[in-house]
């Protein structure tokens, strides 16, 4: 028996989302029906809308969903009806990277999350009458009142968790926080430069601030975001519209450079500046998402001093472990996520998307409380 839902359908690039009635396929043995409570709006969703990501349309996007399990396939064991879950990225679970604890680098990541619009076997999860709509975006398509999600893409959370606040943990926040906590892991006495103070960059700030002896330096073009970065734990901030970032970092570090850096912009010029800021043995983590084909020149001799560039997807997270840990940090007040989030009614999805594009908000979160 199919499940009815109301979804924000994107019928073409550069078009608005339209709220329409849809039907979900019956859950397969490893799938779960989730009633959505909230969903973050992420730059990846907007990238599809802008035509930068080749996801097939018409379809349903959304990949930072949070909700309550309503039904499960017969093989599902990790969640049951009534459980609160955060929805994140799925993975195959059997490739070398998945089996070694790095599901974000699953060999099937792109087809299972970003590009396919359907299950791995080619079947559709969303229909509208006789018309097939592309979905299964990050195996959830959470711009919908109900979704069909893969069990491996769910993180069960505390029954008392505030899903309307926590939805963005599933992608953007875990990306920034995981880059610090799972990958770079700056030791006490380290200096971390973060380029870009959007939601992902500020998530990295909050994570780094958990270790009080890490010096955090943040670069951005917007003073209000830099002020928030200081509130969240940055020791120094630099408006790189007014001051050369390289010169500022050289002055702040006495010319020695930083031990760690994160590029959360995806801008090739910024990436080059971040690389030049590294001290010998320094590591640069890349978490921004540039356009396909973006390149940057690298002086190989410069890298021979032990400098490293590391690409990072989804914070190299094991979501079923990492998401509950992040939830606990938020609940303890150690990761003040509420300072990044702006709520919108689901019906106002186009307003939320436009605000994100303009940069007037950091992280729009759609609330479904008035939807069935």
Secondary structure, DSSP 8 states (H G I E B T S, - for coil): --EEEEEEEE-STT---EEEEEEE----TTEEEEEEEEEE--HHHHHHHTTSS---SSEE----EEEEEEEE-TT--S--TT-EEEE-----S-SHHHHTT-GGG-TTHIIIIII-SS-TTS--SEEETTEEEB--GGGT--SBSEEEEEGGGEEE--TT--HHHHGGGGTHHHHHHHIIIIII---TT-EEEEE--SHHHHHHHHHHHTSTTSEEEEEES-HHHHHHHHHHT-SEEEETTTS-HHHHHHHHTTTS-EEEEEE-S--HHHHHHHHHTEEEEEEEEE-----TT------HHHHTTT-EEEE-SGGG--HHHHHHHHHHHHHTTSS-GGGTEEEEEGGGHHHHHHHHHHTS-SEEEEE-TT--
